[in-house]
């Protein structure tokens, strides 16, 4: 059983924001949802959640149409955060958990567990407006997961956090996934998607241009990089057929090559020059694939 989108389309007048998307995600998997700003990611999330009506198509979860009966089983962290600044942390989280039908006794236990885990127990009785931006973001994430949802949708969950807090929140997301929560999240940080997710899909201008298992997608792409560790200048690498880019540092040279055959030509050229410390063909990263399918990451 799974989450399934079939022929999902959203139009506003003559403008198509999401165009005929079909995809499925097995229960317990984690999906990275990628695309530049305006690609249709948030609109798709809102259609999955039933917050935005579909123009065409259907969204089902475990074979049932997504609707009010599913709301208590779903968690959502929107990109635009929305806490009540004058409320205390414990009161805000209790209120939101109550909306999800969470029993008081379960909430009290879960609240202390998560506040301790996120290292913010001292903020339990503080007003949200008095917290740092990072701690407010932790509270917003807690609101989306404290009721242990079956399906969790996270829109840019780590945006603006320092590296220590990113690792803290990533650990929580990983553990929820291990315990069976199905997770979809969007991020401009490709390394997070590569580390956390089983599957990936990429949107471009409302169209789904790539989807599937991350490793299977990497295996299909000819685009590769070659890493050479050497003290030699190897000036002629730029002239090898199939080499599209050469980046040099003090002791390493990284080449972008079209395919395996190009990598072999590079290897032949390098070994003719004598000893090198390292020659490695690297598989393409999600960032490499994203740039090839969509263009530059930056807006």
C-alpha positions as CSV (number, residue, x, y, z in Angstrom):
1,X,0.0,0.0,0.0
2,X,1.2,3.5,-0.7
3,X,0.6,7.1,-1.4
4,X,-0.4,7.5,-5.1
5,X,-0.8,10.5,-7.3
6,X,-2.5,9.9,-10.6
7,X,-2.7,12.5,-13.4
8,X,-2.7,15.3,-10.8
9,X,-3.0,18.7,-12.4
10,X,-3.6,22.2,-11.0
11,X,-4.6,25.2,-13.1
12,X,-5.3,28.8,-12.1
13,X,-7.2,30.1,-15.1
14,X,-5.1,29.6,-18.1
15,X,-1.9,29.0,-16.1
16,X,-1.0,25.4,-15.4
17,X,1.0,25.2,-12.1
18,X,1.2,21.4,-11.9
19,X,0.9,19.4,-15.0
20,X,-0.3,15.7,-15.1
21,X,1.9,14.3,-12.3
22,X,1.7,10.6,-11.6
23,X,3.9,9.0,-8.9
24,X,3.7,6.5,-6.0
25,X,5.6,6.1,-2.8
26,X,5.6,2.9,-0.8
27,X,4.8,3.0,2.9
28,X,7.9,3.5,5.0
29,X,9.9,5.1,2.2
30,X,11.4,8.6,2.1
31,X,11.0,10.7,-1.1
32,X,13.1,13.8,-1.9
33,X,10.9,16.3,-3.8
34,X,13.1,18.7,-5.8
35,X,12.6,21.6,-8.1
36,X,13.5,25.3,-8.4
37,X,11.3,27.9,-6.8
38,X,8.0,28.0,-8.6
39,X,8.3,24.5,-10.0
40,X,5.1,23.4,-8.2
41,X,6.4,21.6,-5.2
42,X,4.3,23.4,-2.5
43,X,1.2,23.3,-4.7
44,X,1.6,19.5,-5.0
45,X,2.0,19.2,-1.2
46,X,-1.1,21.2,-0.7
47,X,-3.0,19.0,-3.1
48,X,-1.8,15.8,-1.4
49,X,-3.0,17.2,1.9
50,X,-6.4,18.3,0.5
51,X,-5.7,22.0,1.2
52,X,-5.8,22.9,-2.5
53,X,-8.4,21.3,-4.7
54,X,-7.2,19.4,-7.8
55,X,-8.2,20.6,-11.2
56,X,-7.7,17.0,-12.5
57,X,-6.5,13.7,-11.2
58,X,-6.6,11.9,-7.9
59,X,-4.6,11.4,-4.7
60,X,-5.0,8.2,-2.6
61,X,-3.3,6.8,0.4
62,X,-3.5,3.1,1.1
63,X,-6.2,2.9,-1.6
64,X,-8.5,5.5,0.0
65,X,-9.1,9.0,-1.3
66,X,-7.2,11.6,0.7
67,X,-9.7,13.5,2.8
68,X,-10.7,14.5,6.4
69,X,-10.5,10.9,7.6
70,X,-6.8,11.0,7.0
71,X,-6.0,14.4,8.6
72,X,-5.0,13.0,12.0
73,X,-2.6,10.5,10.4
74,X,-0.7,13.2,8.5
75,X,1.9,15.8,9.6
76,X,2.9,18.9,7.6
77,X,5.7,21.4,8.0
78,X,5.0,24.3,5.6
79,X,7.8,26.4,4.2
80,X,6.1,29.5,5.6
81,X,6.1,28.9,9.3
82,X,2.9,29.7,11.3
83,X,3.2,29.6,15.1
84,X,1.3,31.8,17.5
85,X,4.0,34.1,18.9
86,X,2.2,35.0,22.1
87,X,1.6,31.4,23.2
88,X,3.9,29.4,25.4
89,X,5.6,26.5,23.7
90,X,3.8,23.8,25.7
91,X,0.4,25.4,25.1
92,X,1.0,25.8,21.4
93,X,2.1,22.2,20.9
94,X,-0.8,20.9,23.1
95,X,-3.3,22.9,21.1
96,X,-2.0,21.6,17.7
97,X,-1.7,18.0,19.1
98,X,-5.3,18.2,20.3
99,X,-6.4,19.1,16.7
100,X,-4.8,15.8,15.6
101,X,-6.8,13.9,18.2
102,X,-3.8,13.1,20.4
103,X,-4.7,12.0,24.0
104,X,-3.4,14.3,26.8
105,X,-1.5,11.6,28.5
106,X,0.3,10.6,25.3
107,X,1.0,14.3,24.6
108,X,2.6,15.0,27.9
109,X,5.0,12.1,27.5
110,X,5.8,12.9,23.9
111,X,6.4,16.6,24.7
112,X,9.1,16.0,27.3
113,X,10.7,13.4,25.1
114,X,11.0,15.7,22.1
115,X,11.9,18.8,24.0
116,X,14.8,16.9,25.6
117,X,15.8,15.4,22.3
118,X,15.9,18.8,20.6
119,X,17.7,20.2,23.6
120,X,15.1,22.9,24.2
121,X,13.4,21.7,27.5
122,X,14.3,25.1,29.1
123,X,11.9,26.7,26.6
124,X,8.8,24.7,27.6
125,X,7.2,27.6,29.5
126,X,8.5,30.4,27.3
127,X,6.5,32.3,24.8
128,X,7.4,31.4,21.2
129,X,8.2,35.0,20.3
130,X,11.0,35.0,22.8
131,X,12.8,32.0,21.1
132,X,15.6,32.2,18.6
133,X,14.6,31.6,15.0
134,X,16.3,28.2,15.1
135,X,14.4,27.1,18.2
136,X,11.1,28.4,16.7
137,X,11.8,26.1,13.8
138,X,12.3,23.2,16.1
139,X,8.9,23.9,17.7
140,X,7.3,24.0,14.2
141,X,8.8,20.7,13.3
142,X,7.7,19.2,16.6
143,X,4.1,20.4,15.8
144,X,4.2,18.3,12.6
145,X,5.5,15.1,14.2
146,X,4.5,14.9,17.8
147,X,1.4,12.9,17.1
148,X,3.5,10.3,15.2
149,X,2.0,10.6,11.8
150,X,1.9,7.8,9.2
151,X,2.7,10.4,6.5
152,X,4.9,13.4,7.1
153,X,5.4,16.2,4.5
154,X,8.3,18.6,5.2
155,X,8.7,21.7,3.1
156,X,12.4,22.9,3.5
157,X,12.7,21.5,7.0
158,X,16.3,22.5,7.6
159,X,16.3,25.9,6.0
160,X,18.2,28.5,8.0
161,X,19.5,26.1,10.7
162,X,23.1,25.9,11.8
163,X,24.9,22.6,11.1
164,X,24.5,21.3,14.7
165,X,20.8,21.7,14.6
166,X,20.5,20.3,11.1
167,X,22.1,17.1,12.4
168,X,19.7,17.1,15.4
169,X,16.6,17.4,13.2
170,X,18.0,15.0,10.5
171,X,18.4,12.4,13.2
172,X,14.8,12.7,14.3
173,X,13.5,12.4,10.7
174,X,15.7,9.3,10.2
175,X,14.3,7.7,13.3
176,X,10.7,8.4,12.4
177,X,11.3,6.9,9.0
178,X,12.9,3.8,10.5
179,X,9.8,3.4,12.7
180,X,7.6,3.3,9.6
181,X,6.6,6.9,8.9
182,X,6.4,7.7,5.2
183,X,8.1,11.0,4.5
184,X,8.2,13.5,1.7
185,X,10.5,16.5,1.9
186,X,11.7,19.2,-0.3
187,X,15.1,20.8,0.0
188,X,17.5,22.9,-2.0
189,X,20.3,21.0,-0.2
190,X,20.9,18.1,-2.5
191,X,23.3,16.3,-0.1
192,X,20.4,16.0,2.4
193,X,18.2,14.3,-0.2
194,X,21.0,12.0,-1.1
195,X,21.7,11.1,2.5
196,X,18.2,10.6,3.7
197,X,16.0,9.5,0.8
198,X,15.2,6.2,-0.9
199,X,13.5,7.9,-3.9
200,X,13.6,11.2,-5.7
201,X,11.5,13.2,-8.1
202,X,12.3,16.4,-9.9
203,X,9.8,19.0,-11.0
204,X,10.5,21.6,-13.7
205,X,7.8,24.2,-14.5
206,X,5.1,22.0,-13.1
207,X,6.2,18.9,-15.0
208,X,7.7,15.7,-13.5
209,X,11.0,15.3,-15.4
210,X,12.5,12.5,-13.3
211,X,11.5,10.1,-10.6
212,X,12.5,6.8,-9.1
213,X,15.0,5.0,-6.8
214,X,18.0,7.2,-6.2
215,X,20.6,4.6,-6.9
216,X,18.8,3.3,-10.0
217,X,18.7,6.9,-11.4
218,X,22.4,7.4,-10.7
219,X,23.2,4.1,-12.5
220,X,21.3,5.3,-15.6
221,X,23.2,8.5,-15.9
222,X,26.3,8.6,-18.1
223,X,27.4,11.9,-16.6
224,X,30.3,11.1,-14.3
225,X,33.2,12.8,-12.6
226,X,36.8,11.7,-12.4
227,X,39.0,12.5,-9.4
228,X,42.8,12.6,-9.9
229,X,45.2,13.1,-7.0
230,X,48.5,14.1,-8.3
231,X,51.3,16.7,-8.1
232,X,51.6,16.8,-11.9
233,X,49.9,19.6,-13.9
234,X,48.4,17.4,-16.6
235,X,47.7,20.4,-18.8
236,X,46.3,18.4,-21.7
237,X,43.2,17.0,-20.0
238,X,41.0,19.8,-21.3
239,X,41.6,18.6,-24.9
240,X,40.4,15.1,-24.4
241,X,37.1,14.3,-26.3
242,X,34.2,14.1,-23.9
243,X,35.7,16.1,-21.1
244,X,33.3,19.0,-20.4
245,X,34.9,20.6,-17.3
246,X,38.2,20.6,-15.4
247,X,38.6,21.9,-11.9
248,X,42.0,22.1,-10.4
249,X,43.2,22.5,-6.8
250,X,46.7,22.2,-5.3
251,X,46.7,18.4,-5.4
252,X,43.5,17.3,-7.0
253,X,41.9,17.6,-10.4
254,X,38.2,16.9,-10.9
255,X,36.9,16.4,-14.4
256,X,33.3,16.1,-15.6
257,X,33.1,13.5,-18.3
258,X,30.3,12.4,-20.6
259,X,30.5,8.6,-20.2
260,X,32.6,5.7,-19.2
261,X,34.5,5.7,-22.5
262,X,35.7,9.3,-21.8
263,X,36.9,8.2,-18.4
264,X,38.9,5.5,-20.0
265,X,40.5,8.0,-22.4
266,X,41.4,10.2,-19.4
267,X,42.9,7.2,-17.6
268,X,45.1,6.4,-20.6
269,X,46.3,10.0,-20.9
270,X,47.0,10.2,-17.1
271,X,48.9,7.0,-16.8
272,X,51.2,7.9,-19.7
273,X,52.4,10.8,-17.6
274,X,53.7,8.6,-14.9
275,X,52.7,7.9,-11.3
276,X,49.5,9.4,-9.8
277,X,48.4,8.9,-6.2
278,X,44.7,8.4,-7.0
279,X,42.4,7.9,-10.0
280,X,38.7,7.4,-9.2
281,X,35.5,7.5,-11.3
282,X,32.8,9.0,-9.1
283,X,29.1,8.3,-9.7
284,X,27.0,11.4,-10.4
285,X,25.5,13.2,-7.4
286,X,21.9,14.2,-7.1
287,X,23.1,17.8,-7.6
288,X,24.8,16.8,-10.9
289,X,21.6,15.2,-12.1
290,X,19.4,18.0,-10.9
291,X,21.5,20.6,-12.8
292,X,21.5,18.5,-15.9
293,X,17.7,18.0,-15.8
294,X,16.6,21.5,-14.5
295,X,19.5,23.9,-14.8
296,X,21.4,25.8,-12.1
297,X,20.2,25.3,-8.5
298,X,20.4,29.0,-7.7
299,X,17.6,31.3,-8.7
